[in-house]
Amino acid sequence: MPYLRFTLIIAALAAVDLSAQSPRVMAARTQQGALTRGDEQLDTGEFVDTYTYRWQAGQRVRIELSSTAFDGYLVLVPPKGDQIENDDAEDDDSTRSVIETDLTESGTYEVLVTSFEEGETGDYTLRVSASPARRSTTAITTLAFGETRDEELTPDDRLLDERYVDVYAFSARAGERIAVEMTSNALDTYLTLFTPDGNEIENDDANGDNHRSEIALTLRETGQYRLLASSYGDRQSGRYRLTLRRSAAARDTDASSDRAGASAADREPRLVAEGGRIYGVFVGISDYEGDDNDLEYTADDARAIHRALSAGAGLRDGDAVTLLDDDATRTNVRRAVDEIGRRAGPDDLFVFFYSGHGDRVARAGHQPADPDGLDETITLYDGDMTDDEMNGMLSTVRARVLFVLDSCFSGGFSKDIISAPRRMGLFSSEEDVTSGVADKFRAGGYLSKFMADGISERRADKDRDGAITAIELSQYLHERYRSDVKSSRSGTENFVSTGRDTGYQHLVVDRGSIGPFDVLFRR
């Protein structure tokens, strides 16, 4: 992802101990090895060799794995926090995997050498180098609430990923509502806030103004916060104004939290959609009738999305139905959509999710929405349901609809389903493209995995304001697809079959009449 390197570099600056001694320089180290059938195995079946290194925060490391015997996969596991992975150094080169990053913590790191596919073996070369930890030349300035500072980005400032940066710190308590504003007539401003536990909140243009950046939120932790004032463009310098204040805006809680005598539960932030509640029908089929058509993990996808909306969007148990395997019949799906959809009002959000087989069938007669003469279908336990049937089934739902399909050819549903007002669609692939199974993530489909992560862990809430908008969810999913989905050149005259070599499988997002900044899920 294009923003990942900058994120890691500024995290390193926020974590570095200014008094730490630099370690001795470690020269590039080359290791010859081999994956063999006697090696340890990952949970997903791939053989793995593990190498251990002691590194410090502020060091820059480069790890390169090369092999002509198997499709290499490289993993860097830090002492704590998220691991970093790389499959192919370049899209068309499966012989090399590369990780290059600035370390954000000191301690023992593990480098895992493994393969993309289960059971692959063969010789490889591992090259590892690390620079000495750099002593920070940037002072950290303490900010006080109510303070406004007139400062300047200059070539003497710390240079991070071709951007000059000033670093500030302030202490605050959980529950405080704060706002930080950076303005400048000389440069395109960019603000980054690090919370005490390392979460990152960024803002480039406040309300479309590239000379103003603002981060406003209710804090969820007590401790020291780090603030980076920088520019969007490379090596931009110039004067700017920075203001930190406590905001008098209402807290991100339900109005009931202000009632006299409200209970502790009432005072907790509620997770709701814009103006209403979340309702959902979640369908996943792994065990089809017979043995030939079974799928791995697709029933788990439906469970995962249900859990994600419960944890990250305030879905209540009584407001959803999950249909798995032989319960996912045409009749049961229709009944669930009718019963749950009828209870959702105009201010609510109704989510329909499906993970399983999809197909295309010839239609009788011409339809302008389907110029290819084909209807797309989802394959339920006892038969297919076409895009036209699904459109009719949703016609009685008065709420806004988020329609999510993780199945082959699912993008073709967009032409029929999202043509109605107040609907948005997320589809795992285009209408003439199959959808791959996300074995690496132990998920039935990539869309299912990424959507669950984005909502349950609030990764899609880019500005950390407690709300996930339509554009935030779309952008997060697009970024995950670009980073983590592999596809294949193989195919037929009628459709493209996904595998793992080139990028044919693409996410399809159709926001329809849902505005990009409309809130789907709110904390």
Secondary structure, DSSP 8 states (H G I E B T S, - for coil): -TTHHHHHHHHHHHH--TT------EEEEEEEEEE-TTSEE-TTS-EEEEEEEEE-TT-EEEEEEE-SSS-EEEEEE-SSS--EEES-SBTTBTTEEEEEEE--S-EEEEEEEEESSTT--EEEEEEEEE-------S-EEE--TT-EEEEEE-TTSEEETTEEEEEEEEEE-TT-EEEEEEE-SSS-EEEEEE-TTS-EEEES-BTTBTTEEEEEEE----EEEEEEEEESSTT--EEEEEEEEE--S--SS-GGGGSTT--HHHHS---BBTTB-EEEEEEE-SS-SSSTT--SSHHHHHHHHHHHHHHHH---GGGEEEEEGGG--HHHHHHHHHHHHHH--TTSEEEEEEES-EEEEE-SS-BTTBTTSEEEEEEETTEEEEHHHHHHHHTT--SEEEEEEESTTGGGGHHHHTTSTTEEEEESS-TTB----BGGGTBS-HHHHHHHHHHHS-TT-TT-SSEEEHHHHHHHHHHHHHHH--B-S-B-SS-B---SSB-----EEE-TTS-TT-EEEE-
